[in-house]
Amino acid sequence: MLDFEDIKETVSDFAHEKPILLAVLVLIVFLFFAGLVILMIQTSPIKKVEVAAPEPFTQDAPVLIPDSPDIEKDYYPNRITENQWSTDEINKWFTYPEDETMKELEKANDSIVSDITGAAP
C-alpha cells in the first residue's frame, strides 16, 4: 500500500524533473472539470417560473380618505382640470420670457440645427 508521504515525494520529484509537463497536465484537468461543469449547467432543465396573470382592478367602493391630522380636510383624490387657463391663472402663474433668454435659446437652437445639417450635402 502506498503511503501519503510516498505519493507526495513522487509528485514533488515529477514536478522538479518535468515542470512544463506537470503544468500542462494540471491545465488539462482544470479544463476538463470546467467543461464538465459547463456541460452540467447547459443540460440541466430550465425551471419555469409561472407568473400569475394580474387581475383587472374594479372600483366597487368610493375612495376612503384616512382621518389623520397630516391630511388636510380639503383633500380630493382627483379633480376635473380645465382645458384652458383663465385670465387670472395666466396672470398668476405665467411669466413671459426675457428678450435675452429668447436670444440665447435661438442661438442654441441654431447651433443644434447647424450641427445636424452641417454634414448633409
Secondary structure, 3 states (H helix, E strand, C coil): CCCHHHHHHHHHHHHHHCHHHHHHHHHHHHHHHHHHHHHHHHHCCCCCCCCCCCCCCCCCCCCCCCCCCCCCCCCCCCCCCCCCCCHHHHHHHCCCCCHHHHHHHHHHHHHHHHHHHHCCC
